[in-house]
Amino acid sequence: MACCKSDSAVDLGTIPLIALNVRVRKKLGLYLNPRNMVAADWMAVAEVMGFNYLEIKNYEASKNPTQMALEGWQARSTDASVGKLLSILAEVEREDIVEDLRPLIDEDVRKYCESQKKKAEPPIQVDEVDSCFPRTPERIGITLEDDPEGSPELFDAFICYCHSDFEFVHEMIRELEQTQYKLKLCVFDRDVLPGSCVWTITSELIEKRCKRMVVVISDEYLDSNACDFQTKFALSLSPGARNKRLIPVVYKSMTKPFPSILRFLTICDYTRPCTQAWFWTRLAKALSLP
């Protein structure tokens, strides 16, 4: 039938009903939902679709029986296509609907075909980009103990901090690296060599070189663009904190609200005198986990 071909010669019989968006389905309901003694309504369409009497009576109780019939037909019939629907409307002599909705239907079909074409296209892959460990010069020899000819330097944790909190970071180094815990921390000002792009190197260290990240929370932290980037990047690598990748630490009282993006994480709090004696043991244990 002529109504089964769009202007671009697409065979509408091959286009599934899912291609029709809400706008077209609502307009079909406006035409077919009202009981009509002169023209065929949704019941006539449902009969041609293959629904029996009990099924049609069940759909009748719905506010939008046309929509229910379309969804039921789409779910159970292998030939539920845009072309078949147009054929059914022509069969029940509702060419008026076809004529009115055809431009909208053709537009939906065009968008559907474009989306399917994009899905079928292979992703663009630059030869130099792969899933292996980065080999670009910018990411080789970025820390003090990196061996450009061997394995990269790895750490137990990346420390996210502001310069105003560096005194506490020094204490963290003493308690976690120079005691029985023997942890290896990545402290940017101490361990990273100068000359590379800060954002590139930071993301490389957090994602590839460090098992976890300790975030030193303070009022100054909340105003730091660098800390904001590091925290959000680490959270993106561990949605829902599934692998306990990020550990917030509070070491002094704050006047500003605690960052909302970290509220769902368990905090290691140094400000509570009753738990201060366990602070370093708890933090070291969390950083020592596989």
Disulfide bonds with the S-S distance in Angstrom:
none
